[in-house]
Amino acid sequence: MKRVLLFAVPAVLLSVALLAWKKTPPPPPVPAGEGIHWITSIDELQAKMQANPKKVYMDVYTDWCGWCKKMDVTTFQNPDLVKYMNNNFYAVKFNAETQDIIHFQGKEYTFNAQLKMNTLAAELMKGSPSFPTAIFMMENFQNPNPIPGYRTVAELETMLTYFGDNAFKHQPWDTYQKSYKPRWDHGAAPDMTPPPGH
């Protein structure tokens, strides 16, 4: 029995050490009150847009989406990203599966049981549901551009600045993406282990 314990205990300790070593430490948390100023109501978004037109970044998510939760605790915690988002966009959290009746741009949107989502989410994602999906909209909700998938800080920086700095008006995305030089501190390389429940 002693021999078994002599081999088992070091093996367990080694496994725990290796697991701990493989995980990327999480980024330091953004101080309370200094995070992204998320809007959670389409009515509030429309009121803000009417008072002061601004570009929109909409995070379309679901409660069961592991990658959505992972993005919340990694990418959306980066201080440079937070600052840029708050300065240049209305940032919106939109649950694709909300059963609320939504009035947006003069149309009514409801939950569609067959699609298993709200019809506004389906329309914004252009019939290709994937979570998370980032929707970029210009002032007054023009030209919604859905971009599906989990994004690192580096990836989202390029997208946010492409729209936020109006580079899209004079440069194709492929050209901008290839020539873009990062300006933000991206911290440690992200842990791309799939989240639980993915």
N, C-alpha and C positions, 0 to 999 in steps of 0.2 A: 504493500500500500504506500509506504514511504517513497519507494522508487517512482511509482505513478505520479505522486504529488510533486516530486522533484522535477519531473519532466513537464507535467501539466501546467504548473504555476508559471514557469518562465515562458512557456508557449503562449499562454493567455496574455501575459504582460506584453510580450513582443507583438501580438496581434493588435492589442489596444494601442500600443505606441505607433504601429504602422498606420492604423486607421486615423489617429490624431494627426500624424505627419502628412497624410495625403490630403486632408481637408484644408481648404484655403481659409484663413481667418476672415471673419466677416468684417466689412468696412466699419470704421467708427460710426456710431449712430449720429444722425443729424440732430442737434439740440432741439428740445421741445419748442414748438412754435416757429421753427426755422425750416421745416420741411416744405415739400411741394404744397401749394395752396389748392388742394383738390376741391373741385365743385362736384357735388353729388346729385344735383337736381338740374334737369334740363330747363325747367322754368327759371331757375337762378341764372343759368348760363345765358338764356335768351335776354333776360333783363340786363345783365352785365354787358352783353354785346350791343344792346340798344343804346346804353349809356356811353360806352366806350369801345368801339369796334377793335378787335384784336384777333390774332390767329388762334386756332384751337388745336390742342393735343388731347385726343380722347383715348383713354385706356379702356378697351372693351374686354371685360373679364367675365368669369363665372365663379361661383363660390367653390366649385370642386376642382378648379384648374390649379394644379401644382406649380406650373411654370409662372402663372400670374402671381402667386404668393411669393415665389422665389424672386421675381423681379421687384416686388415691393420691398423686400429686405436687402436687396443687393443694388441693382441699377438705380432705383429711385432714391437711394440714400446718399448718392454722391453729392457733396456740397456744391461743386461747380455746376453739375446738371441741375440741381435744385434752384440755384440762383438764376441760371439762364432760362429755365422753364418759367419761373415766376415773373421774370422781367419781360418775356416775349410772347407768352401764350396764356390762354385760359386753359388750365389743366382739368380735365373732366374724368371722373371714374364712372363708367356706365356698365351696370350688370346686364349682360345680354339676355338673361332669363327673367328679368323683372316682369311681374304681371300687372304693373301699374299701367293705366291708360296715359299715354304721353301725347301732348300736343306740341308739335314742332314744325315751324315754318308753314303754318296754316293747315297741316294735315294731322290726322289722328292715328296713333299707332297703338296696337294692342298685342297681347301675348298670343302667339300662334302655336297651338298644341302640336300640330303636325311638324312644324319646324323646331319646336321645343325652345323657342326664343321669342323675344319681342320683335315685331316687324320693323322697328326702327334699326335695331342691331343688324337684322338681315339686309336691310337696304344699304346701310353704311358699309357693310362688309361685302356688298355687291354679290350676294348669294354664295360666298365661299367662307363659311364659318370656320374660324380657327381662333384659339385663345392661348395667350392674349393677342389682340390685334390693336395696333396703333392706328388711329384715324387722324390724319392731318387735314385741317380745313382752313381756308383763308378767311379774311375778315368777312363778316356777314354770311358765314357758313358755305362759301363757294368752294367748288371743286374738292369734294372729300376724296382723300387718297388713303385707302386701307393698306397697311403693311403688317402682315401677320408674323407672329413668332416672338419668342423670348429675345431680348436684345441686351447686349452688354453695354456698359457706359460708353465704350469707344464707338460701337455701332450707332447708339442713339445720339451721341454727340454729332456725328456726321449728318444724320437725318434732321435733327433739330436745327442745326445751323444752316443746312441747305434751305429749309423753309423760313426759319427765323431771320436769317440775314438776306432773304430775297434772292439768293443765288439761283433759284429755280427760274427766275425771270429771264436770265441770260445765259444759263449754262445747263447742258443736259446732265442728268443724274450720274451717268457712268463717268463722265469727264470729271465732275466735281468729286466723286467718291475716290477716284484714282489719285487726284492731285491734292486732296485735303490733308493738311498737316494738323494733327491734334493739338488743342490748346489747353485741355483740361488735365488735371491729375487723375488718372484712372485707378490708382491704388494697386492692390495685389491682383494678380490674374484671377479671374472668376472661377469658382468651382462649378464645373458643368455637369456634375452628377445629377441625374434626373431626380426631381423631388418626389417624395412619397405620394402615391396615388396617381402618378402620371400614367 
